[in-house]
Amino acid sequence: MSMKIRRLIFVILWVLSLSAISFYGGAISYSLFWGITLIPVVSAVYLALVYFQLRIFQQIESRNMVGSAPMPYFFVLQNDSLCAFAGISVRLFSSFSMVEDLPGDEEYELLPGDKHVFRTRLTCKYRGEYEVGVKEVIMTDFFRLFRVRYRIPGTIKALVRPRIVRLPGLCGVEGLTALLLRESQRERTEPDILVRDYLPGDALKQIHWKAAAREQKLKVRGRIGEEKQGIALLWDTGRCSQNQREYLPVENKILEAVLALGIFMAERNISFSSYYGQGGLLTFRVESLGDFDGFYEKVSATRFDRAEDFQGTLLTAVQKGILYQCRVVLCVLRELTQDVWRIAKELDKAGALTVFYVVADEIAEHVQGDERRRIVWIPTQGELEGRL
């Protein structure tokens, strides 16, 4: 029977007892009336006693956690009064974390001086800093007419770092090592007479004036053995919403994808440079697996801000001439716009293969990938295996 129905029955009984006094009087009518009238008073006294005498203590082994990695956790419910407590239940912070083997709707009874100790494990879903564990205690009176919520003052805040996902291969650039070797061999065997479009940062002495006059645009000589830097990895640090429920899953998946790409290349000794916006263009170079720990720290410390714009980050890297020297450009972002796609066209002219890993639940239909500009869609929920 629900609490609303119980309250309705109580009101009906009280009205009937009041009517009995008015029409019949007598000791029995008055006894029923005062007995029913005192029920909410007794309930209020009981709930006040529970509110001030119930003790709850919770602790997590360490507030520094890794996403999806369980952490030992316990909490205690204790009755310090001389009265027995019943109808005690707890509510958890369930949006971003999970406590194992703990039903959220179970009610507990505590005898005077008794306590319940719960030892279990807690798992956080997303990277970030947020409250976990017991959120509030729900107290219900014996007659089940009233309910009081007691918000725990000393809640636990977990500092969650992104997890590392190791992948057997990449969906966006299959055979990445073979691709780089093939590109390197091709560049070393190209004859010096080949020319390409002029790109910002090219030396003026490389301009092929005859070809420029013939095609009416600047052309530069492709030199034998002209080396590119390899791979660039960029990621979006813009915040998509002010609602924590909306932005945490997206940001978590972006960083998971960045780390999965990073560990994939680092374990294969494929060097790469990472670029991301934090009020400016920041960079970190990874030459081998030994550099990955530093890369992980940089990625974990990434701040997401609504003022950051991936298009601006990508454009800054282009204007500085950084991406024109890359064979492969990997971008992890939350929205693939037409402006970003146009920048990818310029990189294609420079001979760079661009792969966009788009973290979104809906696939945009206005942009279609091709052989040199590839798109891999990653849902915010679910695993990276088979997607990335």
Secondary structure, 3 states (H helix, E strand, C coil): CCHHHHHHHHHHHHHHHHHHHHHCCCHHHHHHHHHHHHHHHHHHHHHHHHHHHEEEEEEECCCEEECCCCEEEEEEEEECCCCCEEEEEEEECCCCEEECCCCCCCCEEECCCCEEEEEEEEEECCCEEEEECEEEEEEECCCCCCEEEEECCCCEEEEEECCCCCCCCCCCCCCHHHHHHHHHHHHHHCCCCCEEECCCCCCHHHECHHHHHHHCCCEEECCCCCCCCEEEEEECCECCCCCHHHHHHHHHHHHHHHHHHHHHHHCCCCCEEEEEECCCEEEEEECCHHHHHHHHHHHHCCCCECCCCHHHHHHHHHHCCCHHHEEEEEEEECCCCHHHHHHHHHHHHCCCEEEEEEECCCCCCCCCCCCCEEEEEECCCCCCCCCC
